[in-house]
Structure formats: structure tokens, C-alpha cells
């Protein structure tokens, strides 16, 4: 058999660097650099992630035919220069700050990438690497930032043809684009350009409410249901004109991201009555109202964009990517209220996903290969892995098939039972080993007695969400679970909601959703049958005071507005995780559990058994599952660390 065509996609130098390896059009591995370096949102060239991708396929950099970079550095430089000239002499400080790096590195990207690839293939000496870089047989290609997002949205989707919408802060110039994908072809039709940007508008409020830009946007979304949309009219009147086609025109008198290092300015402070909230200071009703207001506007703009792309393309299905597509509250509304029959969102919707996009774009568009699924459309397919007759009768019957190119996003490193056993033995760590058959029942039993478990099994997830590979899990029925998990496990803000993993077969019995949400990117309401009526006293509570009121049969995953950010789990995609859920359902009647990422605040999600053990010992988790091994916290020797780990992670 001829050697497959191996393409490495790379995204780097902004935030969330990542690498992705595609072999003959199939995604074989993808990972973010932060998981290896343990620096959250690491933006450096993903040497470790690239090295892992090559190792996963058992190849070296010499076996690659193409390396694709997810955006065009020269165009970005052009934007920086032009924006500076527009605003000169304002912003001279930020210009000076970014220029040396551009001049030193980014403009010399091809050389730099070759040098870094030399390191990824094991060349530790930089000189040697450079030399090696010159003889690499692969071709280096650059994609357009939004084309990379669009490719990451469409090519791995289950759709043969679909409309495409990408929304982020900014790429080279585009801040949002729309187009259409058919077979192996993508055509982008329109774009919205910098400095008008829905992503940057949201980030401005992330900054103003005291959270970190490019990281805290999730918190703003989580805070929104506690607030009132008091500032919607003011925002529309002063900051951003929202048009019917979803385009927005921003009033740059109030923002300083074009010319400075801050997102908002004193004019912004004046109309919202004060300076931005200081990070880690108390969150007040004002921040909640601001969060709610910007969330309401974002949902409105996204719905308008979606209607516009529907009118322009006439497609029945929609694919989305770009950081703003991680706004799962808006996504849920697009699915329920929008004109599209179905939507699919790239799980690594932020810039990490650009690595997937560019690799697939090289395979399909540059090399002209058909999509595998397109070739197979309408043919008989093996049901070997999904045969519902093998499932217990009461699980819920046959499901409609679901298949996309992301493989459940389980695209990262896996650690074998042998590797883990060696790690445990070498460190003299007490454990119990269970057979694969026993394991789901053992874990379900612990969950049912309100134990909190770190679950490390199978391949690590690609993208910001943990999906049962590197997750902390708990009983969603427990009224204490949300605050215990926030304060004693994750060491993060108490208002933050948790999300459920639910058996796909049973999702519609609990939530207003009857479809797949494999990547936790859709929010839907808990059905009224599972809600609990609040007492007259509880009804009177305002904002964050409502936090400790149990609002449903599964309070740990029910947000104040009865919504939940849902991950549906199928047996064929993650068998062990599904079996844990099923075993829990058999014991309790509840087919869902709490799933949060396996990390503490400010830390990247764990990758290796060492990372998982360390995180387990630093927090008040009760048990740790490392594949077939169960570790009880009570049996473990004390963890001795030279440095206080809390000082190690920069709070996000
Ligand atoms: Fe982006």
C-alpha cells in the first residue's frame, strides 16, 4: 500500500496554539500546545503538539507532504500597520510593543516554521534544525484565517452541503464571514471587517466586567442569567449599530483595541458609570446586568447573521466556527429559533481549530480530494459498532445515526494500562485494579454516594471542553455539588454553572433537546417535569442569591434560568463513559451526571497520568480513575511540593 499523504496543520502565535495531523483526509491526531507545556492558552509554536501528532501516526517530519499554517502573517502585519497609521500618534506604545516581534519573527514565518518543525522532529540544536529544515520534503502553505475557520466548520461536519458562518475577534482583516460548502469545495461570499467585530464587542465587555479577554468570555455568558438586560438600549444607541443582516457598525470613540492595549476607554467608563471591575474584586449586580445585556445583543446579532446567511445561500444546514461560536446559549437559540434544519459547530471553534481547518483545506481544496463521506453517501455502511440489538432493551431503542470527522474530539494522547501501572508502581501509589466490565458499576456506585471523581480514560479531548476523557464527574442530583465543585475542587467563582453529560438515548426526557450535542456547544432548558417550584421566599431572591436554590431534580447542572449546557454521549463514540452513565441510570434512574474539565482554575486541562494525579491530590476530589485503576484519596501519601501550586497558575 502506498504511504498516506500526511498533512500537518498548525495554528500559532496568537492564542491557543495547536497542531493537527491529517492522513489521506482523516484526522488522526490534534492537540493544543498548552496541554504539554502546562501554560494555559500557550501561543508559542506548538512544538510539543506537533511532535505528539507525528508520534501518534508513527511517522517523522520527513514523512509529511505538506505543512499548513492557519493564517497569513503578512496580511495581519498589513492590518496592524494600517490601523496604526489610521490612529497615529495614538497607540504608539502598543505599536512599538508588537513591532519588534513582527520584525524579528512573524514576518520570517517560513524560516521560523521550518526551524520549529526541526525541533518537533527531534532536532534539539537550533543550527542543526535550521539545516534540517532546509531539506524537509514538505511544502509550506498558508491559509486565510477565516477560511481556516470555515474549513474546520464544514469539512469535519456530517453535511454534504451547508451554509458556513464564522465569527471571531479578528483574523487578518475579517471578523466574521459567511459562505457555502459543497462536497470538497468552500466558497466564502461575504465578510465583516475589522474594527467592526462582534467578538471584540463581547471581549470589550469581558474586559470591562473584570475578566480576562480571550479566556473569560465563558464567565460573562455564565454570569448573564443572574442579570437584567438593562444596558441593551444604551449599547445599541452608543456603541454598536445592529443591522437586520447581522452586520454591526461600532462606534470607536468608546473602544481602544485598535490603538491600545486596553479594550475600552474613559468614554466607555463614563457611559457605564465607572471604571472596569478590578479582577478578583466582588462581582456586583452591575456586572451581571452588563453581562446579560451584551449576551442579549450577541444572541440577537448571531440570529440575524444566521437568517442572513440562510437567505443568501438557501441551504438547509449550517456549520459554524470562530471563537464566538463557543457561545452555546446563542447556539441553542439558533438551533431552536433559526431557519436551519440542523447545525454543526466545530468543537475547537477558537483559533486552535484553525489547525484542523488548514490541514483539511490543504487535502480537499489544494489537493482536490473528495470528502470521504461524500464518496460514501447513499451506500451501505457497517453497523458493527452501533448495533442497537447489543444494547440493553430499555436503553431507549435505535438512535438516528450520527457521524462526523472529529471522532468525538478524542484526538489527543492516550495512556495505556501498562504505562499507568508503571507510573503507579514507580511512585508507590496505592490503587485497586478493576476489569473493564467491573469498572462502570464501581464508578457509578461512588457517584451515587456523592463522591467526586477525576476521570482519566481514553484519548484527551481537542478543544476547550472536557468530554469524559479528562473530566471531573459528580452526581447532578446532589444539591451541594455545585458549590463543593466550584469552591473545593476547581477553586473558582461560585456563580459558575456546571454542565451535564447525558445519555443520548435519554436527552429528550430531561431537556428541551432531541438531537446530538456531542461537544457541549448547545444550551437547552431542563423540562418542566424535572423542575422544582421555588417557594414564595425563594422567588424573591435576586441575582446571585438564587444560586443555592435547588431548581430541578438535577440542581448541580441547572442554571438559574433553568438552562443547561448539554453533552450527549453515544456508546459508539465513548464506550466507557456511556457505560458509566448507563450504570448510574440503572442505580438511580438518572441518565446524566456533572461533567467539568479536569483542572483547577488557571490550569490547562490535564494530559498525562502525572498531571491527573497531581491535580487530584491538590484538590478535594475523592477518587481518581486512571483507565482501569481506582485511587482512593484516603490511601494516598501526602503530596509534597516545593512551590505553592496556587501561585503557579495565573488566574483566568
Ligand atoms: Fe479566529
Boltz pocket constraint, residues with backbone or C-beta under 6 A from the ligand:
constraints:
  - pocket:
      binder: B
      contacts: [[A, 145], [A, 149], [A, 168], [A, 169], [A, 170], [A, 171], [A, 322], [A, 323], [A, 349], [A, 350], [A, 351]]
      max_distance: 6.0
